[in-house]
């Protein structure tokens, strides 16, 4: 007896580091965790109140339809109109078990074994690992600082010239781990390239809304002329009906443990994903769905926006103290809540980023993540620091790292 070959995918190092943090804390160590993308605020209070009422009333929580309850799908459609000016039929919206469920269902529905799917490197490791487990060939696009860590038409053309046609492109903006965003003109070019070649575009927009006023990329349609908060980001929904657009309640709304995401689907994938969802997961968590309708209320949206201000303050702390940290090049953190940095001069003392992160954790009591999770080629020289715990935790962590370096 042996496990399947498809299960031979790398583990997510963040999870291993979280286990190490638990072990150190059990020994009485005080550890500042700047690792996972878990907002420290939790869900908006209005969502928590709605969930409490659901249970207080002894609401019967059975299966919902495979693509989720109608009120939540309609609320997501209204949100797309509000943020992007995009009119989306609620029938094209699938509520999923987190964005992870949306990716699994989308990959299953859109790609066959042996298909080639392109994605940026560095990037979120679950993309490549899910694709690999499904027998899909991952086509790395080496997206460095010169292209702001985002895919380009030129890189796609090069990938096709070297290896043949591709069936899909996964795009993330704001991206994990870099936080970089793609502008409207660049996104329009990628959308057009995919349309001409019948390439399925999957746009990960899970970090939309977590953007900063000094972001380097052009953003937004619905808020371009606004003098208010930063734009949520340019959505593929503004440019095409043919993309799969994935988002989630986990980041902007601070609800990762509620396990709710969504996908706006092109018409040709609605029925396949509905049938797959009914077999693979039956439905998303019913109680979470009922409460999540309240996430789009005025109160909840204001709460989520206020949390972005905390991430912005933490981000500024890191940017201000980069000289003290001794790190090298840093990706433009336009959005999301990460800073992705080269460890620079510290490579002279530590053999690579995993060794550096281990030393910082064990000696300084601060947990950050080596870039090897996100880039199997060059990530051994990079680290990712999460701003999600907020400015107080980030400040304590920075003080410790600077002291660790003798500052």
TIFI-366083 format. One record per residue (C-alpha): x, y, z; residue in three letters; residue number from 1. Coordinates in nm, 4 decimals. Example, Ala and Ser with C-alpha at 12.3 -4.5 7.8 and 13.67 -1.06 7.14 Angstrom:
% residues 2
SITE     east    north       up  aa   i
SITE   1.2300  -0.4500   0.7800 ALA   1
SITE   1.3670  -0.1060   0.7140 SER   2
//
This chain:
% residues 407
SITE     east    north       up  aa   i
SITE   0.0000   0.0000   0.0000 UNK   1
SITE   0.1303   0.3453  -0.0853 UNK   2
SITE  -0.0060   0.6967  -0.1321 UNK   3
SITE  -0.0857   0.8317  -0.4765 UNK   4
SITE   0.1737   1.0117  -0.6833 UNK   5
SITE  -0.0584   1.3109  -0.7039 UNK   6
SITE  -0.0288   1.3556  -0.3261 UNK   7
SITE   0.3452   1.4177  -0.3588 UNK   8
SITE   0.3198   1.7951  -0.3342 UNK   9
SITE   0.5271   2.0141  -0.1018 UNK  10
SITE   0.3838   2.1102   0.2327 UNK  11
SITE   0.3070   2.4754   0.3043 UNK  12
SITE   0.5961   2.5965   0.5247 UNK  13
SITE   0.3731   2.8547   0.6907 UNK  14
SITE   0.1828   2.5709   0.8546 UNK  15
SITE   0.5053   2.4102   0.9786 UNK  16
SITE   0.6173   2.7427   1.1236 UNK  17
SITE   0.2821   2.7857   1.2974 UNK  18
SITE   0.3329   2.4430   1.4567 UNK  19
SITE   0.6793   2.5520   1.5735 UNK  20
SITE   0.5280   2.8691   1.7218 UNK  21
SITE   0.2782   2.6598   1.9167 UNK  22
SITE   0.5606   2.4427   2.0482 UNK  23
SITE   0.7663   2.7430   2.1618 UNK  24
SITE   0.4662   2.9048   2.3276 UNK  25
SITE   0.3910   2.5807   2.5087 UNK  26
SITE   0.7424   2.6080   2.6529 UNK  27
SITE   0.6590   2.9547   2.7831 UNK  28
SITE   0.8294   3.1534   2.5050 UNK  29
SITE   0.6813   3.4852   2.3957 UNK  30
SITE   0.6645   3.4692   2.0155 UNK  31
SITE   0.5487   3.7455   1.7820 UNK  32
SITE   0.3969   3.5752   1.4796 UNK  33
SITE   0.4181   3.7746   1.1569 UNK  34
SITE   0.3533   3.4708   0.9409 UNK  35
SITE   0.0049   3.3811   0.8220 UNK  36
SITE  -0.2377   3.6079   0.6404 UNK  37
SITE  -0.4853   3.5991   0.9257 UNK  38
SITE  -0.6378   3.9354   1.0159 UNK  39
SITE  -0.6141   3.9921   1.3900 UNK  40
SITE  -0.9488   4.1730   1.4086 UNK  41
SITE  -1.1795   3.8826   1.3370 UNK  42
SITE  -1.5123   3.9163   1.1604 UNK  43
SITE  -1.7086   4.2427   1.1566 UNK  44
SITE  -1.9182   4.2666   1.4756 UNK  45
SITE  -2.2401   4.2732   1.2742 UNK  46
SITE  -2.1500   3.9362   1.1212 UNK  47
SITE  -2.0766   3.7908   1.4644 UNK  48
SITE  -2.4111   3.9180   1.5920 UNK  49
SITE  -2.5886   3.7608   1.2973 UNK  50
SITE  -2.4174   3.4278   1.3647 UNK  51
SITE  -2.5084   3.4427   1.7336 UNK  52
SITE  -2.8717   3.5081   1.6466 UNK  53
SITE  -2.8767   3.2189   1.4006 UNK  54
SITE  -2.7689   2.9803   1.6752 UNK  55
SITE  -2.9773   3.1439   1.9488 UNK  56
SITE  -3.2882   3.0854   1.7392 UNK  57
SITE  -3.1970   2.7182   1.6948 UNK  58
SITE  -3.1839   2.7652   1.3183 UNK  59
SITE  -3.1754   2.4315   1.1408 UNK  60
SITE  -2.8536   2.4214   0.9384 UNK  61
SITE  -2.8871   2.1665   0.6631 UNK  62
SITE  -2.7366   2.1490   0.3167 UNK  63
SITE  -2.7796   2.4522   0.0958 UNK  64
SITE  -2.7766   2.4335  -0.2816 UNK  65
SITE  -2.4361   2.3405  -0.4240 UNK  66
SITE  -2.3528   2.6973  -0.5304 UNK  67
SITE  -2.4786   2.8581  -0.2108 UNK  68
SITE  -2.7856   3.0345  -0.0775 UNK  69
SITE  -2.9556   3.2823  -0.3062 UNK  70
SITE  -2.9439   3.5829  -0.0673 UNK  71
SITE  -2.5644   3.5593  -0.0380 UNK  72
SITE  -2.5136   3.5175  -0.4126 UNK  73
SITE  -2.7294   3.8247  -0.4695 UNK  74
SITE  -2.5320   4.0168  -0.2062 UNK  75
SITE  -2.2065   3.9305  -0.3851 UNK  76
SITE  -2.3579   4.0461  -0.7152 UNK  77
SITE  -2.4559   4.3784  -0.5572 UNK  78
SITE  -2.1030   4.4099  -0.4180 UNK  79
SITE  -1.9545   4.3632  -0.7664 UNK  80
SITE  -2.1733   4.6450  -0.8931 UNK  81
SITE  -2.0825   4.8706  -0.6008 UNK  82
SITE  -1.7058   4.8198  -0.6161 UNK  83
SITE  -1.6469   4.7694  -0.9875 UNK  84
SITE  -1.9539   4.8956  -1.1696 UNK  85
SITE  -1.9897   4.5405  -1.3066 UNK  86
SITE  -2.3378   4.3942  -1.3503 UNK  87
SITE  -2.3177   4.0250  -1.2676 UNK  88
SITE  -2.6102   3.7835  -1.2693 UNK  89
SITE  -2.6313   3.6047  -0.9333 UNK  90
SITE  -2.6684   3.2778  -1.1280 UNK  91
SITE  -2.3023   3.3158  -1.2301 UNK  92
SITE  -2.1838   3.3315  -0.8688 UNK  93
SITE  -2.0698   3.0227  -0.6803 UNK  94
SITE  -2.0266   3.0417  -0.3038 UNK  95
SITE  -1.7420   2.8082  -0.2109 UNK  96
SITE  -1.5589   2.6646   0.0883 UNK  97
SITE  -1.3076   2.9454   0.1029 UNK  98
SITE  -1.1196   3.0640  -0.2032 UNK  99
SITE  -0.9421   2.7267  -0.1863 UNK 100
SITE  -1.2683   2.5582  -0.2822 UNK 101
SITE  -1.3125   2.8032  -0.5671 UNK 102
SITE  -0.9666   2.7239  -0.7047 UNK 103
SITE  -1.0135   2.3484  -0.6800 UNK 104
SITE  -1.3517   2.3592  -0.8539 UNK 105
SITE  -1.2318   2.6040  -1.1197 UNK 106
SITE  -0.9216   2.3995  -1.1993 UNK 107
SITE  -1.1265   2.0789  -1.2204 UNK 108
SITE  -1.3849   2.2387  -1.4475 UNK 109
SITE  -1.1530   2.4334  -1.6765 UNK 110
SITE  -0.8482   2.2096  -1.7266 UNK 111
SITE  -0.7726   1.8520  -1.8220 UNK 112
SITE  -0.4818   1.6306  -1.7206 UNK 113
SITE  -0.1732   1.7395  -1.9133 UNK 114
SITE  -0.2948   2.0936  -1.9813 UNK 115
SITE  -0.0398   2.3696  -1.9298 UNK 116
SITE  -0.1353   2.6545  -1.6949 UNK 117
SITE   0.0810   2.9618  -1.6439 UNK 118
SITE   0.1315   3.1530  -1.3211 UNK 119
SITE   0.3704   3.4067  -1.1744 UNK 120
SITE   0.6731   3.3072  -0.9744 UNK 121
SITE   0.6900   3.4132  -0.6916 UNK 122
SITE   0.3285   3.3344  -0.6121 UNK 123
SITE   0.0880   3.1628  -0.3759 UNK 124
SITE   0.2086   2.8007  -0.3480 UNK 125
SITE  -0.1363   2.6403  -0.3375 UNK 126
SITE  -0.1938   2.7318  -0.7033 UNK 127
SITE   0.0925   2.5156  -0.8258 UNK 128
SITE   0.0343   2.2405  -0.5716 UNK 129
SITE  -0.3359   2.1989  -0.6506 UNK 130
SITE  -0.2638   2.2071  -1.0225 UNK 131
SITE   0.0145   1.9494  -0.9856 UNK 132
SITE  -0.2076   1.7199  -0.7804 UNK 133
SITE  -0.4623   1.7286  -1.0645 UNK 134
SITE  -0.2033   1.6287  -1.3239 UNK 135
SITE  -0.1857   1.9758  -1.4776 UNK 136
SITE   0.1509   2.1105  -1.5919 UNK 137
SITE   0.2556   2.4291  -1.4143 UNK 138
SITE   0.4245   2.6854  -1.6397 UNK 139
SITE   0.6349   2.9225  -1.4307 UNK 140
SITE   0.6556   3.2831  -1.5445 UNK 141
SITE   0.9720   3.4308  -1.3952 UNK 142
SITE   0.8232   3.7609  -1.2775 UNK 143
SITE   1.0949   3.9684  -1.1177 UNK 144
SITE   1.1274   4.3319  -1.0131 UNK 145
SITE   1.1583   4.4491  -1.3745 UNK 146
SITE   0.7899   4.3547  -1.4329 UNK 147
SITE   0.6784   4.4384  -1.0782 UNK 148
SITE   0.6430   4.0652  -1.0053 UNK 149
SITE   0.3388   4.0391  -1.2370 UNK 150
SITE   0.2842   3.8415  -1.5596 UNK 151
SITE   0.3154   4.0165  -1.8951 UNK 152
SITE   0.2134   3.9323  -2.2501 UNK 153
SITE   0.5828   3.9083  -2.3417 UNK 154
SITE   0.6416   3.6439  -2.0732 UNK 155
SITE   0.3372   3.4487  -2.1925 UNK 156
SITE   0.4547   3.4608  -2.5527 UNK 157
SITE   0.7948   3.3339  -2.4435 UNK 158
SITE   0.6340   3.0474  -2.2495 UNK 159
SITE   0.4297   2.9440  -2.5533 UNK 160
SITE   0.7318   2.9661  -2.7825 UNK 161
SITE   0.9345   2.7438  -2.5504 UNK 162
SITE   0.6751   2.4861  -2.4492 UNK 163
SITE   0.3675   2.5127  -2.6661 UNK 164
SITE   0.0141   2.6430  -2.6082 UNK 165
SITE  -0.1207   2.7040  -2.2607 UNK 166
SITE  -0.4759   2.6394  -2.1431 UNK 167
SITE  -0.4908   2.8814  -1.8525 UNK 168
SITE  -0.3408   3.1806  -1.6762 UNK 169
SITE  -0.3693   3.2455  -1.3029 UNK 170
SITE  -0.3364   3.6098  -1.2094 UNK 171
SITE  -0.3303   3.7555  -0.8564 UNK 172
SITE  -0.3652   4.1270  -0.7834 UNK 173
SITE  -0.2869   4.2246  -0.5126 UNK 174
SITE  -0.0533   3.9276  -0.5075 UNK 175
SITE   0.0687   3.7011  -0.2321 UNK 176
SITE   0.3541   3.7264  -0.1296 UNK 177
SITE   0.4583   4.0464  -0.3062 UNK 178
SITE   0.1536   4.2690  -0.2584 UNK 179
SITE   0.2008   4.4060  -0.6106 UNK 180
SITE  -0.0987   4.5036  -0.8211 UNK 181
SITE  -0.1587   4.5108  -1.1927 UNK 182
SITE  -0.2834   4.8246  -1.3637 UNK 183
SITE  -0.5825   4.8572  -1.5942 UNK 184
SITE  -0.3815   4.8764  -1.9157 UNK 185
SITE  -0.1724   4.5704  -1.8294 UNK 186
SITE  -0.4773   4.3716  -1.7231 UNK 187
SITE  -0.6592   4.4660  -2.0432 UNK 188
SITE  -0.3634   4.3376  -2.2443 UNK 189
SITE  -0.3653   4.0058  -2.0602 UNK 190
SITE  -0.7428   3.9711  -2.0974 UNK 191
SITE  -0.7133   4.0339  -2.4711 UNK 192
SITE  -0.4278   3.7861  -2.5075 UNK 193
SITE  -0.6292   3.5169  -2.3277 UNK 194
SITE  -0.9402   3.5866  -2.5343 UNK 195
SITE  -0.7554   3.5620  -2.8664 UNK 196
SITE  -0.5963   3.2297  -2.7723 UNK 197
SITE  -0.8925   3.0773  -2.5832 UNK 198
SITE  -0.6906   3.0691  -2.2631 UNK 199
SITE  -0.8955   3.0513  -1.9432 UNK 200
SITE  -0.8061   3.3429  -1.7185 UNK 201
SITE  -0.8491   3.2884  -1.3440 UNK 202
SITE  -0.8172   3.6146  -1.1523 UNK 203
SITE  -0.7474   3.5880  -0.7791 UNK 204
SITE  -0.8916   3.9034  -0.6235 UNK 205
SITE  -0.9002   3.7819  -0.2638 UNK 206
SITE  -0.7035   4.0847  -0.1385 UNK 207
SITE  -0.9154   4.3454  -0.3129 UNK 208
SITE  -0.9985   4.6299  -0.0792 UNK 209
SITE  -0.6670   4.5980   0.1031 UNK 210
SITE  -0.4850   4.8627  -0.0980 UNK 211
SITE  -0.2859   5.1716  -0.0094 UNK 212
SITE  -0.3049   5.5334  -0.1138 UNK 213
SITE   0.0525   5.5428  -0.2452 UNK 214
SITE   0.0220   5.2228  -0.4482 UNK 215
SITE   0.2286   5.2210  -0.7645 UNK 216
SITE  -0.0266   5.0655  -0.9997 UNK 217
SITE  -0.3223   5.2400  -1.1576 UNK 218
SITE  -0.6337   5.1006  -0.9937 UNK 219
SITE  -1.0073   5.1066  -0.9925 UNK 220
SITE  -1.2991   5.1884  -1.2188 UNK 221
SITE  -1.5815   5.2633  -0.9812 UNK 222
SITE  -1.3583   5.4806  -0.7604 UNK 223
SITE  -1.1105   5.6254  -1.0088 UNK 224
SITE  -1.2395   5.9802  -0.9634 UNK 225
SITE  -1.2921   5.9464  -0.5900 UNK 226
SITE  -1.0986   6.1502  -0.3371 UNK 227
SITE  -1.1949   5.9002  -0.0677 UNK 228
SITE  -1.0365   5.5645   0.0207 UNK 229
SITE  -0.7979   5.3880  -0.2192 UNK 230
SITE  -0.9561   5.1844  -0.4965 UNK 231
SITE  -1.0253   4.8186  -0.4181 UNK 232
SITE  -0.8233   4.7246  -0.7279 UNK 233
SITE  -0.8978   4.6708  -1.0964 UNK 234
SITE  -1.1182   4.3648  -1.1406 UNK 235
SITE  -1.1228   4.1374  -1.4424 UNK 236
SITE  -1.5011   4.1762  -1.4167 UNK 237
SITE  -1.4615   4.5280  -1.5524 UNK 238
SITE  -1.3019   4.3988  -1.8723 UNK 239
SITE  -1.4485   4.0576  -1.9526 UNK 240
SITE  -1.7240   3.8052  -1.8798 UNK 241
SITE  -1.4968   3.5173  -1.9751 UNK 242
SITE  -1.2702   3.5063  -1.6691 UNK 243
SITE  -1.3160   3.3189  -1.3436 UNK 244
SITE  -1.2898   3.5816  -1.0697 UNK 245
SITE  -1.2171   3.4407  -0.7238 UNK 246
SITE  -1.2569   3.6232  -0.3941 UNK 247
SITE  -1.3217   3.5454  -0.0305 UNK 248
SITE  -1.4449   3.6698   0.3044 UNK 249
SITE  -1.1133   3.5646   0.4607 UNK 250
SITE  -0.8997   3.8751   0.4105 UNK 251
SITE  -1.0877   4.2063   0.3745 UNK 252
SITE  -1.3601   4.0905   0.6132 UNK 253
SITE  -1.1245   3.9069   0.8511 UNK 254
SITE  -1.3131   3.5752   0.8323 UNK 255
SITE  -1.0620   3.3009   0.7366 UNK 256
SITE  -1.2040   3.0419   0.9752 UNK 257
SITE  -1.5578   3.0833   0.8416 UNK 258
SITE  -1.4436   2.9044   0.5228 UNK 259
SITE  -1.6384   3.1081   0.2717 UNK 260
SITE  -1.5265   3.2327  -0.0661 UNK 261
SITE  -1.6864   3.2905  -0.4020 UNK 262
SITE  -1.6223   3.2711  -0.7738 UNK 263
SITE  -1.7843   3.4746  -1.0484 UNK 264
SITE  -1.8008   3.2301  -1.3367 UNK 265
SITE  -1.8196   3.2572  -1.7143 UNK 266
SITE  -2.1405   3.1020  -1.8456 UNK 267
SITE  -1.9651   2.7933  -1.9851 UNK 268
SITE  -1.8391   2.6927  -1.6390 UNK 269
SITE  -2.1535   2.7502  -1.4297 UNK 270
SITE  -2.3113   2.4088  -1.4862 UNK 271
SITE  -1.9834   2.2084  -1.4685 UNK 272
SITE  -1.8865   2.3740  -1.1392 UNK 273
SITE  -2.2363   2.3256  -0.9983 UNK 274
SITE  -2.2177   1.9531  -1.0733 UNK 275
SITE  -1.8643   1.9216  -0.9389 UNK 276
SITE  -1.9473   2.1159  -0.6220 UNK 277
SITE  -2.2464   1.8937  -0.5500 UNK 278
SITE  -2.0191   1.5901  -0.5609 UNK 279
SITE  -1.6996   1.7273  -0.4070 UNK 280
SITE  -1.8262   1.9359  -0.1146 UNK 281
SITE  -2.2101   1.9215  -0.1341 UNK 282
SITE  -2.2267   2.2878  -0.0282 UNK 283
SITE  -2.0404   2.5595   0.1643 UNK 284
SITE  -2.1043   2.5873   0.5424 UNK 285
SITE  -2.4710   2.6859   0.5739 UNK 286
SITE  -2.4429   2.8819   0.8985 UNK 287
SITE  -2.1489   3.0818   0.7692 UNK 288
SITE  -2.3441   3.1679   0.4559 UNK 289
SITE  -2.6432   3.2982   0.6489 UNK 290
SITE  -2.4284   3.5233   0.8652 UNK 291
SITE  -2.2058   3.6395   0.5789 UNK 292
SITE  -2.4919   3.8237   0.4117 UNK 293
SITE  -2.4354   4.0824   0.6868 UNK 294
SITE  -2.0741   4.1297   0.5701 UNK 295
SITE  -2.1990   4.3646   0.2987 UNK 296
SITE  -2.3934   4.5899   0.5354 UNK 297
SITE  -2.2855   4.9510   0.5752 UNK 298
SITE  -2.1616   4.8800   0.9275 UNK 299
SITE  -1.9540   4.5798   0.8234 UNK 300
SITE  -1.8001   4.7517   0.5232 UNK 301
SITE  -1.6995   5.0460   0.7426 UNK 302
SITE  -1.5433   4.8071   0.9934 UNK 303
SITE  -1.3450   4.6282   0.7220 UNK 304
SITE  -1.2224   4.9594   0.5817 UNK 305
SITE  -1.1046   5.0631   0.9273 UNK 306
SITE  -0.8909   4.7502   0.9503 UNK 307
SITE  -0.7129   4.8451   0.6281 UNK 308
SITE  -0.5965   5.1595   0.8078 UNK 309
SITE  -0.4252   4.9354   1.0644 UNK 310
SITE  -0.2520   4.7360   0.7898 UNK 311
SITE  -0.1401   5.0615   0.6289 UNK 312
SITE   0.0122   5.1799   0.9572 UNK 313
SITE   0.1959   4.8485   1.0006 UNK 314
SITE   0.3170   4.8621   0.6395 UNK 315
SITE   0.4581   5.2096   0.6911 UNK 316
SITE   0.6428   5.0937   1.0021 UNK 317
SITE   0.8207   4.8251   0.8007 UNK 318
SITE   0.9035   5.0567   0.5115 UNK 319
SITE   1.0398   5.3198   0.7509 UNK 320
SITE   1.2668   5.0704   0.9251 UNK 321
SITE   1.4056   4.8858   0.6240 UNK 322
SITE   1.7516   5.0434   0.6668 UNK 323
SITE   1.7644   4.9168   1.0263 UNK 324
SITE   1.6556   4.5687   0.9193 UNK 325
SITE   1.9407   4.5419   0.6717 UNK 326
SITE   1.7159   4.3839   0.4112 UNK 327
SITE   1.7755   4.4429   0.0434 UNK 328
SITE   1.5276   4.4853  -0.2403 UNK 329
SITE   1.1609   4.4972  -0.1413 UNK 330
SITE   0.8637   4.4251  -0.3680 UNK 331
SITE   0.6255   4.7209  -0.4108 UNK 332
SITE   0.3611   4.6516  -0.1467 UNK 333
SITE   0.0682   4.8098  -0.3333 UNK 334
SITE  -0.1891   4.5965  -0.1545 UNK 335
SITE  -0.2559   4.2873   0.0566 UNK 336
SITE  -0.0851   4.2726   0.3958 UNK 337
SITE   0.2634   4.1445   0.3268 UNK 338
SITE   0.6128   4.2803   0.2747 UNK 339
SITE   0.8308   4.0583   0.0550 UNK 340
SITE   1.1991   4.1400   0.0938 UNK 341
SITE   1.5413   4.0108  -0.0060 UNK 342
SITE   1.7474   3.9426   0.3062 UNK 343
SITE   2.0414   4.1285   0.1548 UNK 344
SITE   2.3516   4.1508   0.3693 UNK 345
SITE   2.2328   3.8737   0.6001 UNK 346
SITE   2.3130   3.6107   0.3366 UNK 347
SITE   2.6752   3.6548   0.4373 UNK 348
SITE   2.5948   3.5126   0.7818 UNK 349
SITE   2.3059   3.2780   0.7067 UNK 350
SITE   2.3180   3.0287   0.4238 UNK 351
SITE   1.9647   3.1034   0.3065 UNK 352
SITE   1.6267   3.2477   0.4054 UNK 353
SITE   1.5017   2.9329   0.5834 UNK 354
SITE   1.8113   2.9371   0.8084 UNK 355
SITE   1.7686   3.3099   0.8656 UNK 356
SITE   1.4003   3.2708   0.9578 UNK 357
SITE   1.4795   2.9839   1.1929 UNK 358
SITE   1.7415   3.1941   1.3733 UNK 359
SITE   1.5076   3.4933   1.4005 UNK 360
SITE   1.2368   3.2695   1.5447 UNK 361
SITE   1.4520   3.0806   1.7928 UNK 362
SITE   1.6736   3.3683   1.9051 UNK 363
SITE   1.4530   3.6770   1.8657 UNK 364
SITE   1.1116   3.5186   1.9140 UNK 365
SITE   0.9724   3.6549   1.5859 UNK 366
SITE   0.8233   3.4341   1.3175 UNK 367
SITE   0.8459   3.5343   0.9507 UNK 368
SITE   0.8273   3.3119   0.6432 UNK 369
SITE   1.1074   3.2170   0.4006 UNK 370
SITE   1.0390   3.2863   0.0360 UNK 371
SITE   1.0894   2.9221  -0.0598 UNK 372
SITE   0.7156   2.8657  -0.0149 UNK 373
SITE   0.6443   3.1145  -0.2920 UNK 374
SITE   0.9408   3.0772  -0.5253 UNK 375
SITE   1.1161   2.7391  -0.5540 UNK 376
SITE   1.3952   2.8939  -0.7626 UNK 377
SITE   1.4976   3.2235  -0.5996 UNK 378
SITE   1.2891   3.2252  -0.2828 UNK 379
SITE   1.5788   3.1015  -0.0689 UNK 380
SITE   1.6998   3.4636  -0.0579 UNK 381
SITE   1.3662   3.6273   0.0278 UNK 382
SITE   1.1319   3.6516   0.3269 UNK 383
SITE   0.7679   3.7447   0.3727 UNK 384
SITE   0.6478   3.9421   0.6729 UNK 385
SITE   0.2742   3.9587   0.7409 UNK 386
SITE   0.1160   4.2881   0.8446 UNK 387
SITE  -0.2127   4.1175   0.9302 UNK 388
SITE  -0.1553   4.1050   1.3096 UNK 389
SITE  -0.1606   4.4877   1.3128 UNK 390
SITE   0.0759   4.7738   1.3958 UNK 391
SITE   0.1351   4.6871   1.7625 UNK 392
SITE   0.2495   4.3322   1.6884 UNK 393
SITE   0.4523   4.4462   1.3863 UNK 394
SITE   0.6270   4.7152   1.5935 UNK 395
SITE   0.7240   4.4606   1.8601 UNK 396
SITE   0.8468   4.2212   1.5953 UNK 397
SITE   1.0544   4.4857   1.4202 UNK 398
SITE   1.2143   4.5928   1.7486 UNK 399
SITE   1.3180   4.2350   1.8144 UNK 400
SITE   1.4551   4.1753   1.4648 UNK 401
SITE   1.6583   4.4960   1.4750 UNK 402
SITE   1.7945   4.3992   1.8178 UNK 403
SITE   1.8741   4.0513   1.6830 UNK 404
SITE   2.0930   4.2168   1.4216 UNK 405
SITE   2.2671   4.4203   1.6875 UNK 406
SITE   2.0812   4.7419   1.6115 UNK 407
//
